[in-house]
Amino acid sequence: GRITAAEQERIGAVQLSSRQVAASDAEAVPLVLEQIRRQGLGLLGWNAPARQLQARARLTAALLPEEGWPDLSDTALLDSLEDWLGPHLSGIRSLQGLQQISLVQLLQEIIGWKLLQSLDSVAPAYLTIPSGRKVALDYTDQDGPVLSAKLQELFGLSESPTVCRGRRAVLVHLLSPAGRPVAVTRDLQGFWERGYQEVRKELRGRYPKHPWPDDPWNAVATHKTK
């Protein structure tokens, strides 16, 4: 997990002396890059915000190719390590140091200031739902983005939210009061018309403190009990 360097004095195969020295950036940076190529991007300090940003940009690039979004796939990032990561490796001599580099900041640099200005409107990280709560979208799900919220918080929302200028409907996980999915859909209107009454029939006896109106279209959305 650490790069070390030694300076040795030899006569042929005979080592006369050895001492630890500091490895230069010219010596260390290529070694760091090579290790990442061998072991993968998992060596870097990925966290949830970095993976979400990567996934948001990847979805946008796939659905809006005419807008020139960069390719942030793992394959593309590995192929261009020297360009986006290399300049930030000065002084990095350990795995710990490598993992302290902010990937969110580096990904933002790749995306560029101009495109970043539109990312929150094209692929928002959060949506405000009818109950008034701000909910994070999960873009890392293979069917993403995914919005998870209790069914009662979405009363009155007839159209499924969309991202990428309407080109992808959000996959909605409607949850029971216990937080378990009771329906998964990209068609909220269809759920209210065809699925809600069955869910209501099954769950209102189990969760009597939560509202189960006959008409979910005009009910007040809430995250509270009655």
C-alpha positions as CSV (number, residue, x, y, z in Angstrom):
1,G,0.0,0.0,0.0
2,R,2.9,2.3,-0.2
3,I,5.6,3.3,-2.7
4,T,9.1,3.3,-1.3
5,A,12.5,3.9,-2.9
6,A,16.0,2.9,-2.0
7,E,19.4,4.0,-3.3
8,Q,22.0,1.2,-3.4
9,E,25.7,1.1,-4.0
10,R,26.9,-2.1,-5.7
11,I,29.9,-3.7,-7.2
12,G,28.4,-6.3,-9.5
13,A,26.1,-8.4,-7.5
14,V,27.6,-7.3,-4.2
15,Q,25.6,-4.7,-2.3
16,L,27.8,-2.3,-0.4
17,S,25.1,0.0,1.1
18,S,21.4,0.8,0.9
19,R,19.4,3.8,2.2
20,Q,15.8,4.9,1.9
21,V,15.2,7.9,-0.3
22,A,12.1,9.8,-1.4
23,A,10.7,8.7,-4.7
24,S,10.2,11.5,-7.2
25,D,6.8,12.2,-8.9
26,A,8.5,11.1,-12.2
27,E,9.2,7.7,-10.6
28,A,6.0,7.3,-8.5
29,V,3.2,8.6,-10.7
30,P,3.6,5.9,-13.5
31,L,3.7,3.2,-10.8
32,V,0.4,4.5,-9.3
33,L,-1.2,4.6,-12.7
34,E,0.0,1.1,-13.6
35,Q,-1.4,-0.3,-10.3
36,I,-4.8,1.3,-11.0
37,R,-4.8,-0.2,-14.5
38,R,-4.0,-3.6,-13.1
39,Q,-6.4,-3.6,-10.2
40,G,-9.1,-1.3,-11.5
41,L,-10.7,1.9,-10.4
42,G,-11.8,0.4,-7.1
43,L,-8.4,1.5,-5.8
44,L,-9.6,5.0,-5.8
45,G,-11.7,6.6,-3.0
46,W,-15.2,6.1,-4.5
47,N,-18.1,7.1,-2.3
48,A,-21.8,7.3,-2.9
49,P,-21.8,11.0,-4.2
50,A,-19.0,10.1,-6.7
51,R,-20.8,7.1,-8.1
52,Q,-24.1,9.0,-8.3
53,L,-22.4,11.8,-10.2
54,Q,-20.8,9.3,-12.6
55,A,-24.1,7.5,-13.1
56,R,-26.0,10.8,-13.7
57,A,-23.5,11.9,-16.3
58,R,-23.4,8.5,-18.0
59,L,-27.2,8.3,-18.4
60,T,-27.3,11.9,-19.7
61,A,-24.5,11.0,-22.2
62,A,-26.5,8.0,-23.4
63,L,-29.8,9.7,-23.8
64,L,-28.6,13.1,-25.0
65,P,-25.7,12.2,-27.3
66,E,-26.2,15.4,-29.3
67,E,-25.2,17.5,-26.3
68,G,-21.6,16.3,-26.1
69,W,-21.5,14.8,-22.6
70,P,-18.2,13.0,-21.9
71,D,-18.0,9.3,-21.5
72,L,-17.6,8.6,-17.7
73,S,-17.7,4.8,-17.9
74,D,-15.1,2.9,-16.0
75,T,-13.6,1.7,-19.3
76,A,-13.2,5.3,-20.6
77,L,-11.8,6.5,-17.3
78,L,-9.2,3.8,-17.2
79,D,-8.2,4.6,-20.8
80,S,-7.6,8.2,-20.0
81,L,-6.1,8.0,-16.5
82,E,-3.1,10.1,-17.4
83,D,-5.3,13.0,-18.5
84,W,-7.8,13.3,-15.6
85,L,-6.0,11.7,-12.7
86,G,-2.3,12.0,-13.5
87,P,-2.0,15.7,-12.8
88,H,-3.5,15.1,-9.3
89,L,-1.0,12.5,-8.2
90,S,1.9,14.8,-7.2
91,G,3.1,13.7,-3.8
92,I,0.9,10.6,-3.7
93,R,2.9,7.7,-2.3
94,S,0.3,5.5,-0.5
95,L,-3.0,3.9,-1.1
96,Q,-4.4,6.1,1.7
97,G,-3.2,9.2,0.0
98,L,-4.7,8.0,-3.3
99,Q,-8.1,7.4,-1.7
100,Q,-8.2,10.9,-0.2
101,I,-8.4,12.4,-3.7
102,S,-11.9,13.9,-4.2
103,L,-13.4,12.0,-7.2
104,V,-16.4,14.2,-7.2
105,Q,-14.1,17.2,-7.9
106,L,-12.2,15.3,-10.6
107,L,-15.4,14.1,-12.4
108,Q,-16.8,17.6,-12.3
109,E,-13.6,18.8,-14.0
110,I,-14.1,16.2,-16.8
111,I,-17.7,17.2,-17.3
112,G,-16.7,20.8,-17.4
113,W,-18.3,24.0,-16.0
114,K,-20.7,24.6,-18.9
115,L,-22.4,21.1,-18.8
116,L,-22.4,21.1,-15.0
117,Q,-24.6,24.1,-15.0
118,S,-27.3,22.1,-16.8
119,L,-26.8,18.7,-15.0
120,D,-29.2,19.5,-12.1
121,S,-32.0,20.3,-14.5
122,V,-31.3,17.5,-17.0
123,A,-30.6,14.7,-14.4
124,P,-31.5,16.1,-11.0
125,A,-30.0,14.5,-7.9
126,Y,-33.3,15.1,-6.0
127,L,-37.0,15.5,-6.6
128,T,-39.5,17.2,-4.4
129,I,-42.5,14.9,-4.1
130,P,-46.2,15.9,-3.3
131,S,-45.7,15.4,0.4
132,G,-43.2,18.2,0.3
133,R,-40.2,16.0,1.0
134,K,-37.0,16.2,-1.1
135,V,-36.1,12.7,-2.1
136,A,-32.8,11.5,-3.7
137,L,-32.9,9.7,-7.0
138,D,-30.7,6.6,-7.3
139,Y,-29.0,6.7,-10.7
140,T,-26.7,3.7,-9.9
141,D,-29.5,1.2,-10.1
142,Q,-29.4,-0.5,-13.5
143,D,-33.0,0.5,-14.1
144,G,-32.4,4.0,-12.7
145,P,-33.0,6.6,-11.8
146,V,-35.1,5.2,-9.0
147,L,-37.4,7.2,-6.7
148,S,-38.4,5.4,-3.4
149,A,-41.2,6.9,-1.3
150,K,-44.1,5.8,0.7
151,L,-47.3,5.4,-1.3
152,Q,-49.1,8.1,0.8
153,E,-46.5,10.7,-0.1
154,L,-47.3,10.5,-3.8
155,F,-51.1,11.0,-3.7
156,G,-52.1,13.3,-6.5
157,L,-49.1,12.7,-8.6
158,S,-50.6,11.3,-11.8
159,E,-47.6,11.5,-14.2
160,S,-44.4,9.6,-13.5
161,P,-41.4,12.1,-13.2
162,T,-38.9,12.1,-16.1
163,V,-35.3,13.1,-16.6
164,C,-33.0,13.9,-19.5
165,R,-35.5,16.2,-21.1
166,G,-38.3,13.7,-20.9
167,R,-36.4,10.8,-22.5
168,R,-36.4,8.5,-19.4
169,A,-39.2,8.0,-16.9
170,V,-38.2,7.6,-13.3
171,L,-38.8,4.1,-11.9
172,V,-41.0,4.7,-8.8
173,H,-40.8,2.3,-5.8
174,L,-44.0,2.8,-3.9
175,L,-43.4,1.7,-0.3
176,S,-45.7,0.5,2.4
177,P,-45.7,2.3,5.8
178,A,-43.1,-0.2,6.8
179,G,-40.9,0.9,4.0
180,R,-41.3,-2.3,1.8
181,P,-42.1,-2.0,-1.9
182,V,-45.7,-2.6,-2.7
183,A,-45.4,-1.6,-6.4
184,V,-42.6,-0.7,-8.9
185,T,-43.7,1.3,-11.9
186,R,-42.8,3.9,-14.5
187,D,-46.5,4.4,-15.0
188,L,-48.0,6.1,-12.0
189,Q,-51.3,6.8,-13.7
190,G,-51.7,3.1,-14.5
191,F,-50.9,2.2,-10.9
192,W,-53.6,4.6,-9.5
193,E,-56.1,3.3,-12.0
194,R,-55.4,-0.4,-11.8
195,G,-53.2,-1.3,-8.9
196,Y,-53.9,1.0,-6.0
197,Q,-57.3,-0.5,-5.0
198,E,-55.7,-4.0,-4.6
199,V,-52.9,-2.6,-2.5
200,R,-55.4,-0.6,-0.5
201,K,-57.5,-3.6,0.1
202,E,-54.5,-5.6,1.3
203,L,-52.8,-3.1,3.5
204,R,-55.3,-0.7,5.1
205,G,-56.3,-3.3,7.7
206,R,-52.6,-3.8,8.5
207,Y,-51.8,-0.1,8.7
208,P,-55.0,1.6,9.9
209,K,-53.2,4.7,11.1
210,H,-52.2,5.6,7.6
211,P,-54.6,7.2,5.1
212,W,-56.0,4.9,2.4
213,P,-58.5,7.1,0.5
214,D,-60.9,5.9,-2.1
215,D,-59.7,8.6,-4.4
216,P,-55.9,8.9,-4.4
217,W,-56.0,11.4,-7.2
218,N,-57.4,14.2,-5.0
219,A,-56.1,13.1,-1.6
220,V,-53.5,15.2,0.3
221,A,-50.1,13.6,0.1
222,T,-48.4,13.1,3.5
223,H,-45.6,11.3,5.3
224,K,-47.5,11.4,8.5
225,T,-50.1,9.1,10.0
226,K,-53.7,10.2,10.5
